[in-house]
Amino acid sequence: MKRLSLQKAKERLIARLVAIQANPRQIAAGYALGFFLGTTPLVGIKTWIALLLSTLLGWSRPAAVIGVFHINAFTGPIFYTLAFGIGRLVLGTDIHFVFPRELGLAAVWQAFMGNRQIFFTLLTGGLLLGIPGTIFLYGASYRIVKRLHLTRSEN
């Protein structure tokens, strides 16, 4: 099985965003929205929220879905561990979180939503990580998509 390098993953991401038929601002806004929602502990409903909000705001729905899936089964444990630690630090809570052994939707839903203190700790940490990431990704994706759309239209 071939390992996907970070450079190849970045190239695939850019190719997917550039292939979307929308203006660069709509693509970048949808992508940033999806990433932002991905940082929240709203397991199982983030994609639906991204689709709804991107539709209402006139932003790119495919880009929003791409953004949501930055936090996935591979990156989620690392991201949520970091978010939980930051949330605990900021909120001053003494709560402890044990990630479920099995990553079934029901187990993950219970872990994230079964306790309000855990939920708000994850939400706080996720937002503190997500807001700067969202701003950065909007700017970076806008510049890249705009440049590549211009290059494509010149050819």
N, C-alpha and C positions, 0 to 999 in steps of 0.2 A: 504494500500500500504506500502510495506516494505521500510524503509529508508536504503540507502546504506552507511555504515560507511566508513571513510577514509581508515581503515585497510583492509576492504573487497575490496574496489576499488583498492587499491595498490596490493592486492593479485591477483585480476582479471587481472590487467595490466601486472604483472610479468608472470602470466600463459599464457597470449596471446603472449608475447614476446618470452618466452621459447618454445612455440609450433611452432614457425616459423622455417622452415627447412633451416637454413643458419648458417654460422659460427658466433660466438659472435661479431666479429668486424663488419661484414656486418649488423647485427641486430642493434648494438649500433649506428653505423654511420647513418643508415636509420632513426632510432628513433630520434636521435639528429637533423638530417636534417629536419624531419617533425616538430619537436617542434620549431626549428628556424624559419621555414616558417610560422608556426602558429602564431608567434609573430608579423608578418607583417600585414599591413592593406589591403592586397590583397584579399579581400573578394570575395569568389566565384571561385577563381582560384588557391588557395594554394595547394589543393589536386592534381590538374593536374600538377602543377610545381613540387611537391614532387615526383609524379610518374615518370615524365620525368627525373629529376635530379638523382633520385635513380637508374633508369635504366641505364642512361649514366655512372654513377660512379660505377655501380656494387654493390650497396648497397641494403639492403632489402626493397622492395617496401611495403610489408604489415607493416613493422615497421615504415616506413616513414608516411604512412597514419595514423597509431595509434598516432604518434607524432603530426601530424597536428591537430588532434581533441582534444588536451588538451585545446585549446582555442575554445570554443563552445558556444552554446546559453546560457549556465548557467555561464560559467566562463568569457565569452567575455566582458560583461558590466563592470565587476570588473577590468579585465585586461586592457581593453582599456581606462577606466577612469584613472587608474594609469599611463599607458603609455602616455596618453595625457598630464597629469599633469607634468610628467618628461620631455616630449618633449617641453612643453611650457617653463619650467624652463631653460632647456639647451639652447634652441633657442632664448629665450627672447621675444617670441611673446606675443601679447596681445589678441590673438584670443580666442573666446569662442566656445565650442562645446556642442550641445544639442543632446543627443542620441535619435534616432527616437522612436516615441511611439509604432509603429508597427514594428516588426522585419522581415518584408518581405524582400526578397533579393534586390528588387529595392530600397526600402527606405534605407537599410543599405549601398548598393553600392553608392547611391547618397550622403549619409552622409560622407562616407569615401573618396570617389573619386571625389565628386563634387567640392571640393575646394582644390587647391594644397597646401595651407598653412596648412589646417587640415591634409591632407595626409602626408606631410613631418613632421609635429609635431607628428602624431601617429607613423610614421615610425621610427623617431629618438628615441622616448620613448620606442617603442617596441624592437628596436635593443639593446638599453641600458639594457633592462630587459632580452632580449632573449639571448644575447651572453653569459653571465655568466651561465644562466640556461642551455643553450645548452652544454657548456663544462661540467657542473656538471652532466647532464643527460647522456652524452656519457660515462663518467667514471663510474658512478653508474650502468647504464644498462649493460655495458660491464662486469663489475665484477660479477653482479648478474647472467646474462645469462651464462657466462663462468662457474661459480661455479655450476649452476643447470644443465647445459649440461654435465659437468664432472660427477656429481652425478648420472645423468640418465644413462650415458654410463657405469658406474661401476656396475649398478644393472642389 
